[in-house]
Amino acid sequence: MLIPDEIRIYFYTQPVDMRKSINTLCMLVSETLKMNPVDGSLFLFRGRCGRKLKALYYEMNCFTLWYRRLEKGRFVFRRNAHGCIEMTHEHFRWLLASDKFSSHEATQPHQIENYS
């Protein structure tokens, strides 16, 4: 994922229903975080189970929604985190690498054979 260095990255620490679309995530950003979803920042959301992440980003007349799902293991998050934190680009890259901020249930890579 290519993110310019000047972009601010915000991580919403509470679990979010991963069925939420762009519109409902924008409402969450504006109403709950009291931030502007079209200010060019990237907003990151996590699923309840810890295996899924969504990133919402706006640039010149379009929204982009990224979705990341771990097949094995879980992303590691602080249990008592509340609200929103600003992440560094380095922290964000490590999170997306999925081996730095995740706990693995197996040491061998998971081979996907069925996508249903």
N, C-alpha and C positions, 0 to 999 in steps of 0.2 A: 504494500500500500504506500503510495507516494504522497507524503504530506509535506508541504512547504514549512521551513523552519520557523516562520513568523506566526504560524497558526497556534492558537491557544487550544489546549486539550483539557476538557472537563470530564471527570468520571463521577457519575451519579452512583452513590454507594449502596442505595437500597435495591433489592431485587426487583426486576421489572418483568412483566408478562412479555415473553418473546414473540407473541402474536401481534404486538403493537406495530402499527404501520408508521409511515413518515408523519402523517397528520397527528396521530395521537402522541407520538414522541415529541413533536413540536409543542403540543399543548402542555405536556409534562415539563418541558424546558421553560416555557413562558409562565405557566401558572404556579408550578411548584418551586422551580429554581429562581424565578423572577429574572430570567435572562432572555436575551433575544436570540432565537434559533437561527436567524439569518444574518448574524453579525460576522460570519466567516469562521467561527470556532467549530471545533469538532467535539461532539458530545458522545460519550461512551456509556453504555448501559450493560448490566449483567443480568443473566437469568437466575432464577431461584436455585437451580440445581448446581450452579457453578461451572457448567460445561459450555455455556453459550455467552457470546458477547455481540452487541450491536453497536455500530458507530454511525452517527448521523452527522452529515457535513453539508453545508450550503456554500455554493460559489456561483456567481453570476447567472442568475435565473434558473438554477436547478439544484435540487437536493440529491444527495447520494446516500444510500443506506447500505452499509457493509454488515455482513453477518458472519460470525466465526463460531464453529462448533468443534470441540475436542471429541474425538472418538474414544479415547482412553484418558482417564484422569480428570482432574478438575482444576480450574483456575483458583488460585489462593487469594482470598480477600480477608481483610480484617473483620472480625465478627461484630464489633461494636461501632462500626463506622456509620455516621449519619450525614445526610446532606450531600454535598458535592465537593470534590477536591480537584485542584488543578494539577495535572500530571505533567512531568517533563517529557520531552520527546524521547529521551533515552528510556525512561520507564515504559512509555507506550511501545517502543520497539521491542523491548524485552518481553512485555506482555504478549505481543503478537507472535513472538518466537515460540511461545507456548511451552518451552522447556525451562524457562527461568522462573516463571510465576505460576507453575502448575505442579500438582502432585500427581504422580503417575501410579496407576494400579499395576502396571507391568513394565518391565524394562525393555521388552522387545517391541518394535513398531507394530502397530495394528494393521493388518491387511484387510481392506474392505472388499467384500465379495458380493454383497447384496445391498442395494441402495433403497430398498423399500421400507 
